[in-house]
Amino acid sequence: MKKEEKGQLIETLAQQLAESNVFYLTDISGLNAVKTSELRRTCYSKGIKLVVVKNALLQKAMEQVVDKDFEELYDVLKGNTALMFTDTGNLPARMIKEFTKKNRIDRPALKGAYIEETCYTGADNLEFLANIKTKNELIGELIGLLQSPAKNVISALNSGGATIAGLVKTLSERP
């Protein structure tokens, strides 16, 4: 690869990193061509952009991004690295868990992740990242919590009215 091509690639990667609030660094070494193609199709179907990059070029691109700090991720840039870009913080982690369980393999392996200004390193964070709630899930829970007291009050008023009416009816029917 020529120096100009490397410079363009670094610039493109830096722009993608600057624009993205969520990306994962994974190790897909050891996957054969069939499994790699399956992984790419799975990523595409879930809206995840998968890019295989050279570590040195990725680190230079990370260093060019001024408003974000990727320094914690530099240590995991060893061996083969594939980037997964997405808009949802837990989507790649869930996809990795599902893919490895379905295929009974240990790849792709999580090397690190950058989610909303926070860096996570190591495969031991996969379970934690998969359990992070999305923005829509949190909004849904909040709406449910806000509706709950109102539903309880309405339910109590409705049941209380029926109880009082039942008592009055029962008392009026007594001899």
NORPE-V474170 format. One record per residue. N is the residue number from 1. OMEGA is omega in whole degrees, 0 to 359 (NA if undefined). NEAR is the number of other ideal C-beta (glycine too) atoms within 12 Angstrom. Layout:
N_OMEGA_NEAR, N_OMEGA_NEAR
This chain:
1_181_12, 2_182_8, 3_180_10, 4_179_10, 5_178_13, 6_179_19, 7_178_17, 8_179_16, 9_178_25, 10_180_27, 11_178_19, 12_178_22, 13_180_34, 14_179_27, 15_178_16, 16_179_28, 17_181_34, 18_183_22, 19_185_17, 20_175_32, 21_182_21, 22_168_35, 23_180_45, 24_173_45, 25_183_46, 26_176_42, 27_179_31, 28_179_37, 29_179_20, 30_176_19, 31_177_27, 32_185_14, 33_181_11, 34_181_12, 35_178_23, 36_178_25, 37_178_15, 38_178_25, 39_179_35, 40_179_25, 41_179_16, 42_178_29, 43_182_32, 44_182_17, 45_181_15, 46_178_25, 47_179_17, 48_178_35, 49_182_24, 50_181_34, 51_175_28, 52_185_27, 53_172_32, 54_184_23, 55_182_26, 56_179_19, 57_179_29, 58_180_37, 59_177_26, 60_178_24, 61_178_35, 62_180_35, 63_180_22, 64_180_23, 65_189_26, 66_189_11, 67_178_12, 68_181_27, 69_180_16, 70_188_35, 71_180_17, 72_183_22, 73_183_34, 74_183_24, 75_182_16, 76_181_32, 77_177_30, 78_180_19, 79_179_18, 80_180_24, 81_174_35, 82_179_36, 83_174_41, 84_178_45, 85_177_34, 86_178_32, 87_183_22, 88_187_29, 89_185_34, 90_185_34, 91_178_34, 92_180_44, 93_178_37, 94_179_30, 95_179_34, 96_179_41, 97_181_26, 98_182_23, 99_181_36, 100_179_29, 101_182_14, 102_184_14, 103_180_21, 104_178_9, 105_180_22, 106_178_21, 107_2_26, 108_179_40, 109_179_30, 110_175_38, 111_180_39, 112_179_39, 113_174_41, 114_182_38, 115_176_34, 116_175_20, 117_179_16, 118_179_21, 119_176_27, 120_180_33, 121_176_26, 122_181_21, 123_181_27, 124_178_14, 125_184_30, 126_181_32, 127_179_17, 128_182_22, 129_179_38, 130_182_29, 131_176_15, 132_180_25, 133_177_19, 134_180_23, 135_180_19, 136_177_15, 137_179_17, 138_178_15, 139_178_13, 140_178_14, 141_180_15, 142_178_14, 143_178_14, 144_179_14, 145_179_14, 146_181_12, 147_186_15, 148_180_14, 149_180_12, 150_179_14, 151_180_15, 152_180_13, 153_181_13, 154_179_14, 155_180_15, 156_179_14, 157_180_14, 158_182_14, 159_179_14, 160_179_14, 161_180_14, 162_181_14, 163_181_14, 164_179_14, 165_179_14, 166_178_14, 167_180_14, 168_179_13, 169_181_12, 170_180_11, 171_181_11, 172_180_10, 173_179_9, 174_178_8, 175_NA_4
